[in-house]
Amino acid sequence: MALYFVTGIAGFIGSSIARELVSRGESVRGIDNFSTGKPANLADILAHVDFRETDLADRSGVRDACRGVDYLLHEAAIPSVPRSVADPIATNQANVDGTLNLLVAARDAKVKRVVYASSSSLYGDTPILPKREDMIPNPISPYAVSKLAGEYYMTSFYRVYGLETVSLRYFNVFGPFQDPTSMYSGVLAIFISKMLAAQQPTIDGDGEQSRDFTFVDNVVHANLLACHAPADEVAGKAFNVATQRRITLNQTYSLLQTLTGYSGAANHGPERAGDIRHSLADITRAEKLLGYKPVVDFEEGLKRTVAWYRERSVASSVNA
């Protein structure tokens, strides 16, 4: 049986990947330092996971965690544009130095393949849509720079050391287990939690910025495909993971009003520093080489996400 190692396993996406692997009966190991991940995200699977509270800066701990691993899914990061603008040094240490530590350990442990959580933010604010993997990167924020640096390291370790790596460029992932309480959380998590609590959300800017919002199940699906796709087709390459459809924040807000029952208008604040205006993926490469297709569309993903947050808020009120 293969051993899957998930970094950032207590995070939103990491725990979602681990949950799917556990449901398939796979062997799963994971690390997290709980800087952004939550122990509660692992509550339902912790008994089935070899979990270690370890930081990527701990080279000895990372080396030990890589021993015997077949597939490494690297989700650990400080995943925030505004946080990187506020503290670029911490973002670089976690996202670049940590990734390099992990790659060295994976190389030495002879891990079969590393699948890396990259980001659509590295495309920057170029007007060309959709975004294709062969476009020249144009990162704006320190976060985007850190993710691009991670990709370059992935490609380098494949070319120099023969370590198979695959980079997945996520586009605005949302879904259950995303933390709505942080100022750096994804916009949909914040909108939904506020609207269910009858609180007025704030849209940064005019709300006409658009995103290729991607339900988390699609990202999990892409990661597992990336583990097993033929090396001669995918190793050392990057792939967009999205739905190939964009929607504005204003349109999304209207859909959420229907789903949550919140009728109030949004507050509009200033545009967010380092943010991009429009985002849309071309997923042709992922379809062709990974066999990827979205398994959940945007509207269905919104329904599932609202239902999860509603159940969570009801449970919280009952237990209060």
C-alpha positions as CSV (number, residue, x, y, z in Angstrom):
1,M,0.0,0.0,0.0
2,A,1.3,3.5,-0.9
3,L,2.0,6.0,1.8
4,Y,0.7,9.6,1.1
5,F,2.3,12.5,3.0
6,V,0.3,15.7,3.3
7,T,1.9,18.9,4.5
8,G,-0.4,21.5,6.0
9,I,-2.8,18.6,6.8
10,A,-4.8,20.6,9.3
11,G,-5.5,23.3,6.8
12,F,-8.6,23.7,4.6
13,I,-7.2,22.0,1.5
14,G,-4.8,19.7,3.2
15,S,-7.4,18.2,5.5
16,S,-9.8,17.8,2.5
17,I,-7.2,15.8,0.6
18,A,-6.4,13.7,3.7
19,R,-10.1,13.0,4.3
20,E,-10.5,11.7,0.8
21,L,-7.4,9.5,1.1
22,V,-8.6,8.1,4.4
23,S,-12.0,7.3,2.8
24,R,-10.2,5.3,0.1
25,G,-8.4,3.3,2.7
26,E,-5.0,4.8,1.9
27,S,-2.1,5.2,4.4
28,V,-1.8,8.9,5.3
29,R,0.9,10.8,7.2
30,G,0.7,14.6,7.8
31,I,2.4,17.5,9.4
32,D,1.2,20.9,10.5
33,N,2.4,23.6,12.8
34,F,-1.1,25.0,13.4
35,S,-0.1,28.5,12.3
36,T,-3.1,28.6,10.0
37,G,-4.4,25.0,10.2
38,K,-6.9,24.0,12.9
39,P,-6.9,20.8,15.0
40,A,-10.7,20.7,14.5
41,N,-10.2,20.0,10.8
42,L,-8.6,16.7,11.7
43,A,-11.0,15.6,14.4
44,D,-12.9,13.1,12.3
45,I,-9.8,11.5,10.7
46,L,-7.0,11.9,13.3
47,A,-7.3,8.2,14.4
48,H,-6.6,7.1,10.9
49,V,-3.6,9.4,10.2
50,D,0.0,9.4,11.3
51,F,0.0,13.1,12.4
52,R,3.1,15.0,13.5
53,E,3.1,18.5,14.8
54,T,6.1,19.8,12.8
55,D,7.2,23.0,11.1
56,L,8.8,22.9,7.6
57,A,11.7,24.8,9.1
58,D,12.5,21.8,11.3
59,R,14.8,19.9,8.9
60,S,15.1,16.9,11.1
61,G,11.4,16.6,11.6
62,V,10.8,17.0,7.9
63,R,13.4,14.4,7.0
64,D,11.8,11.9,9.4
65,A,8.3,12.6,8.0
66,C,9.5,11.9,4.4
67,R,10.9,8.4,5.2
68,G,9.0,5.7,3.4
69,V,6.7,8.1,1.6
70,D,5.5,7.4,-1.9
71,Y,3.5,10.5,-2.7
72,L,4.0,13.9,-1.1
73,L,1.2,16.5,-1.4
74,H,2.6,19.8,-0.4
75,E,-0.2,22.1,0.8
76,A,1.6,23.9,3.7
77,A,2.0,27.6,3.2
78,I,0.9,31.0,4.4
79,P,-1.8,31.3,1.8
80,S,-2.7,34.9,1.8
81,V,-2.0,37.9,-0.5
82,P,-2.8,40.6,2.1
83,R,-0.7,38.8,4.7
84,S,2.2,38.6,2.4
85,V,1.9,42.3,1.7
86,A,2.0,43.0,5.4
87,D,4.8,40.6,6.2
88,P,6.7,39.5,3.1
89,I,9.6,38.0,5.1
90,A,7.4,35.5,7.0
91,T,5.7,34.5,3.8
92,N,9.1,33.9,2.1
93,Q,10.4,31.8,5.0
94,A,7.3,29.6,5.1
95,N,6.6,29.3,1.4
96,V,10.1,29.3,-0.1
97,D,12.5,28.2,2.5
98,G,10.1,25.6,3.8
99,T,9.5,24.2,0.4
100,L,13.2,23.9,-0.3
101,N,13.7,22.1,3.0
102,L,10.9,19.7,2.0
103,L,12.3,19.1,-1.5
104,V,15.7,18.2,-0.1
105,A,14.2,15.7,2.3
106,A,12.0,14.2,-0.4
107,R,14.9,13.8,-2.7
108,D,17.0,12.1,0.0
109,A,14.1,9.8,1.0
110,K,13.5,8.9,-2.7
111,V,9.9,10.0,-2.7
112,K,8.2,8.9,-5.9
113,R,6.5,12.2,-6.6
114,V,5.8,15.6,-5.1
115,V,2.6,17.4,-5.9
116,Y,2.8,21.1,-5.1
117,A,0.0,23.6,-4.3
118,S,0.8,26.6,-6.5
119,S,-1.4,29.6,-7.2
120,S,-3.1,31.4,-10.1
121,S,-1.8,34.6,-8.4
122,L,1.5,34.2,-10.2
123,Y,-0.1,35.2,-13.5
124,G,-0.6,38.7,-12.1
125,D,-3.0,41.2,-13.6
126,T,-2.2,40.7,-17.3
127,P,-5.3,41.5,-19.4
128,I,-5.2,38.2,-21.4
129,L,-7.9,35.7,-20.5
130,P,-8.0,32.8,-20.0
131,K,-4.7,32.2,-18.2
132,R,-2.6,29.5,-19.8
133,E,0.4,27.7,-18.3
134,D,2.7,28.9,-21.1
135,M,2.1,32.5,-20.3
136,I,5.0,34.5,-18.8
137,P,4.4,34.9,-15.0
138,N,3.8,38.4,-13.8
139,P,3.4,38.2,-10.0
140,I,2.3,41.2,-8.1
141,S,2.2,40.2,-4.4
142,P,5.0,38.7,-2.3
143,Y,2.7,35.7,-2.0
144,A,2.6,35.2,-5.7
145,V,6.4,35.6,-5.9
146,S,6.8,32.9,-3.3
147,K,4.5,30.5,-5.1
148,L,6.4,31.1,-8.4
149,A,9.7,30.5,-6.6
150,G,8.3,27.2,-5.3
151,E,7.4,26.1,-8.9
152,Y,10.8,26.9,-10.1
153,Y,12.3,24.8,-7.3
154,M,9.9,21.9,-8.3
155,T,11.1,22.0,-11.9
156,S,14.7,22.3,-10.8
157,F,14.6,19.3,-8.6
158,Y,13.0,17.3,-11.4
159,R,15.7,18.4,-13.9
160,V,18.7,18.2,-11.7
161,Y,17.9,15.3,-9.3
162,G,15.1,13.3,-11.2
163,L,12.6,13.9,-8.4
164,E,9.2,13.8,-10.1
165,T,7.2,17.0,-9.3
166,V,3.9,18.4,-10.5
167,S,2.7,21.9,-9.7
168,L,-1.0,22.7,-9.5
169,R,-2.1,26.3,-9.9
170,Y,-5.2,26.7,-7.8
171,F,-7.8,29.3,-8.8
172,N,-9.8,30.7,-5.8
173,V,-10.6,27.5,-3.9
174,F,-13.6,27.5,-1.6
175,G,-15.6,24.9,0.4
176,P,-16.2,23.3,3.8
177,F,-13.5,23.7,6.4
178,Q,-12.3,27.0,5.1
179,D,-11.8,29.3,8.1
180,P,-14.0,32.4,8.0
181,T,-12.7,34.0,11.2
182,S,-9.4,35.3,9.9
183,M,-9.0,38.6,8.0
184,Y,-7.0,36.7,5.5
185,S,-9.7,34.1,4.7
186,G,-11.1,33.4,1.3
187,V,-13.9,35.9,0.3
188,L,-16.6,33.3,0.1
189,A,-16.0,31.9,3.5
190,I,-16.3,35.4,4.9
191,F,-19.4,36.3,2.9
192,I,-21.2,33.1,3.8
193,S,-20.5,33.2,7.5
194,K,-21.5,36.8,7.8
195,M,-24.7,36.4,5.8
196,L,-25.8,33.4,7.8
197,A,-25.2,35.5,11.0
198,A,-27.2,38.4,9.4
199,Q,-24.1,40.6,9.3
200,Q,-23.3,42.9,6.4
201,P,-20.3,41.7,4.3
202,T,-17.8,44.0,2.7
203,I,-16.8,43.8,-0.9
204,D,-13.4,45.2,-1.7
205,G,-13.8,47.6,-4.6
206,D,-16.8,47.8,-6.9
207,G,-17.4,44.1,-7.0
208,E,-17.0,43.7,-10.7
209,Q,-13.7,41.9,-10.3
210,S,-14.2,38.3,-11.5
211,R,-12.8,35.0,-10.3
212,D,-12.7,31.3,-11.5
213,F,-14.0,30.0,-8.1
214,T,-13.1,26.4,-7.7
215,F,-14.9,24.1,-5.2
216,V,-12.4,22.1,-3.0
217,D,-13.5,18.7,-4.3
218,N,-12.1,19.6,-7.7
219,V,-8.7,20.4,-6.1
220,V,-8.7,17.1,-4.2
221,H,-9.5,15.3,-7.5
222,A,-6.7,17.1,-9.3
223,N,-4.1,16.3,-6.6
224,L,-4.9,12.6,-6.7
225,L,-4.8,12.5,-10.5
226,A,-1.4,14.3,-10.4
227,C,0.0,11.6,-8.1
228,H,-0.5,8.9,-10.7
229,A,-0.4,10.5,-14.1
230,P,2.4,9.3,-16.4
231,A,5.7,10.9,-15.5
232,D,6.7,11.5,-19.1
233,E,3.6,13.6,-19.6
234,V,3.5,15.6,-16.3
235,A,6.8,15.6,-14.4
236,G,8.3,19.0,-14.0
237,K,5.2,20.7,-15.4
238,A,2.5,23.1,-14.0
239,F,-1.3,22.7,-14.5
240,N,-4.2,25.1,-13.9
241,V,-6.9,23.7,-11.5
242,A,-10.1,25.5,-11.9
243,T,-13.5,25.3,-13.7
244,Q,-12.8,27.5,-16.8
245,R,-15.6,29.8,-15.9
246,R,-15.5,33.2,-14.1
247,I,-18.1,35.1,-12.1
248,T,-18.0,38.6,-10.5
249,L,-18.2,39.2,-6.8
250,N,-21.5,41.0,-7.3
251,Q,-23.0,38.1,-9.1
252,T,-21.7,35.7,-6.4
253,Y,-23.1,38.0,-3.7
254,S,-26.6,37.8,-5.3
255,L,-26.4,34.0,-5.5
256,L,-25.5,33.8,-1.8
257,Q,-28.4,36.1,-0.8
258,T,-30.7,33.5,-2.3
259,L,-28.9,30.6,-0.6
260,T,-28.5,32.2,2.8
261,G,-31.7,34.2,3.0
262,Y,-29.7,37.4,3.7
263,S,-31.4,40.4,1.9
264,G,-29.1,43.2,2.9
265,A,-26.9,45.1,0.5
266,A,-23.1,44.7,0.7
267,N,-20.8,47.4,2.0
268,H,-18.1,48.4,-0.5
269,G,-14.6,49.2,0.7
270,P,-11.4,50.1,-1.0
271,E,-9.7,47.7,-3.4
272,R,-7.2,45.3,-1.8
273,A,-3.5,45.9,-2.2
274,G,-1.7,43.4,-4.4
275,D,-5.0,42.0,-5.7
276,I,-5.8,41.2,-9.4
277,R,-8.9,42.3,-11.3
278,H,-9.9,39.3,-13.3
279,S,-9.0,35.6,-13.2
280,L,-10.0,32.8,-15.6
281,A,-8.2,29.5,-16.3
282,D,-7.7,27.5,-19.4
283,I,-7.7,23.9,-18.1
284,T,-7.0,22.2,-21.5
285,R,-3.5,21.0,-20.4
286,A,-4.9,19.5,-17.2
287,E,-7.7,17.8,-19.1
288,K,-5.3,16.3,-21.6
289,L,-2.4,15.2,-19.5
290,L,-4.0,14.7,-16.0
291,G,-7.4,13.5,-17.1
292,Y,-8.9,16.4,-15.0
293,K,-12.4,17.7,-15.3
294,P,-14.3,19.6,-12.6
295,V,-16.4,17.2,-10.6
296,V,-18.5,19.9,-8.9
297,D,-19.7,23.1,-10.6
298,F,-19.8,26.5,-9.0
299,E,-23.5,26.6,-8.0
300,E,-23.5,23.1,-6.5
301,G,-20.3,23.9,-4.7
302,L,-21.9,27.1,-3.2
303,K,-24.9,25.1,-2.1
304,R,-22.7,22.5,-0.3
305,T,-20.6,25.1,1.3
306,V,-23.5,27.2,2.6
307,A,-25.1,24.0,4.0
308,W,-21.9,23.1,5.8
309,Y,-21.5,26.6,7.3
310,R,-25.2,26.6,8.3
311,E,-24.9,23.2,10.0
312,R,-21.7,24.4,11.8
313,S,-23.4,27.6,13.0
314,V,-26.4,25.6,14.3
315,A,-24.1,23.2,16.1
316,S,-22.2,26.1,17.6
317,S,-25.4,27.7,18.9
318,V,-26.7,24.5,20.4
319,N,-23.4,23.9,22.2
320,A,-23.0,27.4,23.4
